[in-house]
Amino acid sequence: MPLRSERALLAGLSLYALLILGSQATMSIGIGILLAFAFYAFGGPLPFLRYLRDQIKHPVLRRYLLATNFLTAACFISLFFAWATPVELAGETPKVKFLSDMWKAWYFYWPLVTVPCLLALSEKSKTTLFRIFIGAAGVVSVIGCFQYFYGWPTPQPIPGTNHFHVTVFPGFHLSFASIMIFPFFIALSEILDERWIPRRWAIPIAIVGLAAIFGTFARQVWISLPIGLFVFALLRLPKRAAIVAAILGVLGIGALTQVPAVRDRAMSGMGIQDRLDLWRINTEFFKMRPLTGIGWHHNLPMAGAWYKQNHPEIVSPFVGHAHSNFFEFLGGLGLIGVAAYFFWTYVTLRQALRVGAGFFAAWIVFHLNGLTQVNLWESKVLHSMMWSMATILMLTIAPFAVKNSTESP
């Protein structure tokens, strides 16, 4: 379908790519901006919707849609049974509101809008778009490194140090880490591929990106990121180079553990018991409703009710979501939800692997981070997740020429 204005579509996608690196407010604004520019670029809402309908017929998008529909159905089923046959604890039951409870599911369908937009661009425009995105991620990483020492824009002191958590515009260090792993691994891949940016840009962007992610001072990230780098090296580098990279990585980690602040943070037990308690509570929810769980997102308020019924002597217990994607699905959605989560993860990881080691490694790190946090459902992170997934789907459908690729197919 011919575009009225490719320049307008490129502008909308570029603005969206910039705004998803910002705050929750800018991310939401980015959605409206992209849609407005896309409507204009395609000649109106109806031509745009017809174009989306035609593109969704592609087998790659239909495969992603199947996995997403399974995930959404699992969420709805859990809510239906939480409404029809609710669990009662200390006189409390899940307060199911289908529209608001299901709201976040739309994020998983967003790539079905952004992928066709990406496919409509020429290769030159795609290069411009991803140069803007990767460059902006580099700027954000530089701000993060500055924030580690001086606290701006949001000072969040790291206990026991004179430094600050790197949060930049998302405002939370775990969110920032999950968001920045995607552009970081793209920049890392560009050092070898030079698909979108030259190596002389990719190297410093990858370095500051790695420093900013490390500066979040998130212990799980310190574990998952080296694993992701090892996976990247194993898949992307020749055997000897991969072995050398692994050895250097181990030596680097060993050197970092000698830094007192890093060693103290890594060995600290702060927050571990709270997470273990929440995992145990969600396991109890699973036992109550093995197939459908206690209700999507309702394991958060019901955790408080569980304490009231089973440990009334604890006046102010630590409650919240499950602090783990797996236990969030297990307690909230039961076996049906866990199956949907595993299937969606399998489909998307397989697609990422087909595109390249960088995308696959980024998603490996993301899911490892999700072992101790619910990053899969966090609104700030969802934008970056779905932008990464849209890029993967676009590259699966229309591979972009790589200058120096040595990856195996």
C-alpha positions, 0 to 999 in steps of 0.5 A: 500500500503506497504511503501518503507520507513516509516522512510522517510515519518515520517521524511518528515512529521516531518520536515513539522510540524516544518517548518509551525511554522516558517516564510513564507519561511520555510513553502514553503520549508516544502512543497517541503521537504514533497513531496520529502520524500513522493515520496521516501517513496512510491517508486516514484511520480506515486505510491504516486499519485495512493495511493492518488487517492485511499485514496480520495475515502473515504467518509470523504475525499470526504465530505471535497472535496465537501465543498472545491470544492464549495468554489473554484467554488465560487471564480472562479465565482466571478472572471469570472463575475468581468472579464466579467461585471466589476464594474467601480469606478473612472475609475478603474475596477478589474484587473482579472488574473485568475491564480494568483487570484486563486492561494491560493485555492490550500491550501484547497486541501493540506489536500488531500495530507497530510491526506493519508501520515498520514494514512500510518504511524503506530500508533507509528510513529504518536505518534512520529510525534505529540510529535515533533509538540507539543514539537516544539510549546512549544519551539516557545511559550517559545520564544514568552514569551521571545520576549514579554519582550525583543523583539527578534527575531522581536521587535514590541513595544506595544504602551504605554508599555515597552513590545513587541508584540509576533510574533516569526517567522511569524512576525505578532502578529495576524498571530501568534495568529491564528497559535498557537491556534491549537497546544495550544488546542491540548496540552490542550486536552493532559492534559486530554487524554494523546493521544500523550504526557504525562500530565507532558509535556502537562501542561507546554506546554499549559501554555506557549502557552496560555501566548504567545497567550495572549502576542500578545496583540490582542484584538479580541484574548482576546475575542475569546480565553476565549470563546474557553476555555469555549466551551472546558470546556463545552464539555470536562469536567464533569458538576461541573468541567466545572462550576468551570472552567468557574467561575475561567475563569471569575475571571481570566479575571476580574483580568487581566482587572485590569492590566493598560496595558491590560485595556488600550489596551482593551478600546482603539478605535485604528483601530476600525473606519478603520475596520467599514469603510471597512465593510461599503465599502464591503457592498456597493460592495455587493449591486453592485454585490449581487450574485458574489461580486466585485471579489475575492481579488479585493475588496482590490484595489477597496476600494481605487477606491471607496474613489476616487469616493465617497470621493476624499477629503480624500487624503490617506484613509485606504484601504485594505482587508475587515478585516473580513472573512464575509465581505471579502466574502460578498463584494468580492464573494457575496451571492454565496461566503457567502454560500460557506464559511458557508458550508465549515465552517459547514462541517469542524466544524462538523468534528472537533467536531466528533474528540474532544473538543480541535479541535472544540474549536480551530476552534471556536476561529479561526473563532471568530478571523476572525470576525475582520481579514481575517485569512482564506486567509492568507498564513502563517495561511493557513499552520496551518489551513490545518495541523489541518484539516488534523489531524482532517480528519485523526482522523475521518478516523482512530481514535487513542486510548485515555487513559483517555477519558471521552468525549461523542461520 
